[in-house]
Each structure stands twice: as structure tokens, then as C-alpha cells.
Amino acid sequence: MATIFSKIVNGQIPCYKIAEDDRYFAFLDINPLVKGHTLVIPKEETDYIFDVDDDTLGGMLIFAKRVALAIEKVIPCKRIGVTVLGLEVPHAHIHLIPLNRESDINFSNERVKLTEEEYKQLVEDIRNNLV
């Protein structure tokens, strides 16, 4: 059975897509810790990130770097934090989270609420800063 992330990649579930190539996909988290919280996934469905083959994992990090640098240009932050939990969806993924303090990456924090227009503007702004 396909994961929710595979359904997003296949266009069965809508998302706020930031970037895509033949192997990877990045989209805004719909339940973000902070504005700009983005998920990066390999299109190939693998449950655990350390079960992903080395070439795919390396490529995923390079793809995530490109997305993170674009987020940094749009969201005022000190850094883009990177975390892997992998417990909520059985599809390897990386969280990119704009940080101004370490507590910004605490998954117990209350989530930020964005409007449809805020999501759309954020996607446009980040896409316009992709190199």
C-alpha cells in the first residue's frame, strides 16, 4: 500500500510543492512547527532513512541543501535545522525547519497555522529563490 507521501508524489493528494526532480520531492509541511517547515523525500518509497541506498541518501541531502538555501532567503532565520524522525509516515523523509532558537525544532511545540494564501505565497517565494 502506498504511503501518503507516495500519494502526494503521484498527484493523488494535493500539496504545496516546492521542488521536484526525477528522484526527489520537497513540499511544505501542512502542520508546520514554524513558517517554512518543509519535507524532503525520495520518490522511491523506503520506510527507514538508513535503509535508503547510499547514492539516494547522498542525493537527497544535496537536493535538501538546495531547498534549504532557498528557504533561508525567504524566511528570516539563523539556520535551517535538519531532523529525521521517521515515526509518523513510513516513507523516509527529512524535515527542514527555519530556526532562530533551538526550541524551534521541538516537535512538542504548538503548530503554526497558515492560510491558503500564505502557503501559496511561501511556495512562490521559495521557488523563486531555488538555484
C-alpha positions as CSV (number, residue, x, y, z in Angstrom):
1,M,0.0,0.0,0.0
2,A,1.3,3.4,-0.9
3,T,2.2,5.9,1.8
4,I,0.6,9.4,2.0
5,F,3.9,10.7,0.6
6,S,3.8,8.4,-2.4
7,K,0.3,9.6,-3.0
8,I,1.5,13.2,-2.9
9,V,4.3,12.4,-5.4
10,N,1.8,10.7,-7.7
11,G,-0.7,13.7,-7.5
12,Q,-3.4,11.7,-5.7
13,I,-3.2,14.1,-2.7
14,P,-2.6,17.8,-3.2
15,C,0.4,19.5,-1.6
16,Y,2.3,22.8,-1.6
17,K,5.2,21.6,-3.8
18,I,8.5,23.5,-3.5
19,A,10.7,21.4,-5.8
20,E,10.9,18.1,-7.7
21,D,13.2,16.2,-9.9
22,D,13.3,12.7,-11.2
23,R,14.3,11.3,-7.7
24,Y,13.2,13.7,-5.0
25,F,10.3,15.9,-3.9
26,A,10.0,18.8,-1.5
27,F,6.8,20.2,-0.1
28,L,5.6,22.4,2.7
29,D,4.6,20.6,5.9
30,I,0.8,21.1,6.4
31,N,1.3,21.0,10.1
32,P,4.4,23.2,10.5
33,L,6.4,23.9,13.5
34,V,7.4,27.3,12.0
35,K,6.6,29.1,8.8
36,G,8.7,27.5,6.0
37,H,8.9,24.0,7.6
38,T,9.5,21.7,4.6
39,L,9.7,18.0,4.0
40,V,12.1,16.4,1.5
41,I,11.5,12.8,0.4
42,P,12.9,10.4,-2.1
43,K,10.3,9.4,-4.6
44,E,11.2,5.8,-4.2
45,E,9.3,4.5,-1.1
46,T,11.5,3.2,1.6
47,D,10.3,3.2,5.2
48,Y,13.6,3.9,7.2
49,I,16.0,6.5,6.1
50,F,19.0,4.3,6.9
51,D,17.6,1.6,4.6
52,V,17.9,4.1,1.7
53,D,20.8,3.2,-0.6
54,D,23.9,5.4,-0.2
55,D,23.5,7.1,-3.6
56,T,19.9,8.0,-3.0
57,L,20.7,9.3,0.6
58,G,23.5,11.4,-0.7
59,G,21.4,12.8,-3.5
60,M,18.6,13.5,-1.1
61,L,20.9,15.6,1.1
62,I,22.2,17.6,-1.9
63,F,18.6,18.2,-3.0
64,A,17.6,19.2,0.5
65,K,20.6,21.7,0.6
66,R,19.3,23.4,-2.5
67,V,15.8,23.7,-0.9
68,A,17.2,24.8,2.4
69,L,19.2,27.6,0.8
70,A,16.1,28.9,-0.9
71,I,14.1,28.8,2.3
72,E,16.8,30.8,4.1
73,K,16.4,33.6,1.5
74,V,12.7,33.8,2.3
75,I,12.3,33.1,6.0
76,P,14.3,35.3,8.4
77,C,16.2,32.7,10.5
78,K,19.7,32.0,11.8
79,R,19.8,28.5,10.3
80,I,17.8,25.8,8.7
81,G,17.6,22.9,11.1
82,V,17.5,19.3,9.7
83,T,15.9,16.5,11.5
84,V,14.8,12.9,10.8
85,L,12.2,11.3,12.9
86,G,10.5,8.9,10.6
87,L,7.9,7.7,13.0
88,E,4.8,9.4,11.7
89,V,4.9,8.3,8.0
90,P,6.7,5.1,6.8
91,H,8.5,6.8,4.0
92,A,12.0,8.2,4.5
93,H,11.9,12.0,4.9
94,I,13.9,15.0,6.1
95,H,12.4,18.0,7.9
96,L,13.9,21.3,7.0
97,I,13.0,23.8,9.7
98,P,13.9,27.5,9.9
99,L,15.5,28.2,13.3
100,N,16.1,31.2,15.4
101,R,16.5,29.2,18.6
102,E,16.9,25.5,19.3
103,S,13.4,25.2,20.7
104,D,12.0,26.0,17.2
105,I,12.7,22.3,16.3
106,N,10.8,20.9,19.3
107,F,8.0,18.7,17.8
108,S,6.0,19.1,21.0
109,N,5.6,22.8,20.2
110,E,2.2,24.2,19.2
111,R,2.0,24.2,15.4
112,V,1.8,27.3,13.3
113,K,-1.4,28.0,11.4
114,L,-1.1,29.4,7.9
115,T,-3.8,30.4,5.4
116,E,-4.1,29.0,1.9
117,E,-2.8,32.3,0.6
118,E,0.2,32.3,3.0
119,Y,1.1,28.7,1.8
120,K,0.8,29.7,-1.9
121,Q,2.9,32.8,-1.4
122,L,5.5,30.9,0.5
123,V,5.7,28.3,-2.3
124,E,6.1,31.0,-4.9
125,D,8.8,32.9,-2.8
126,I,10.8,29.7,-2.1
127,R,10.6,28.5,-5.7
128,N,11.8,31.9,-6.9
129,N,14.9,31.5,-4.8
130,L,15.9,28.0,-5.9
131,V,19.2,27.9,-7.6
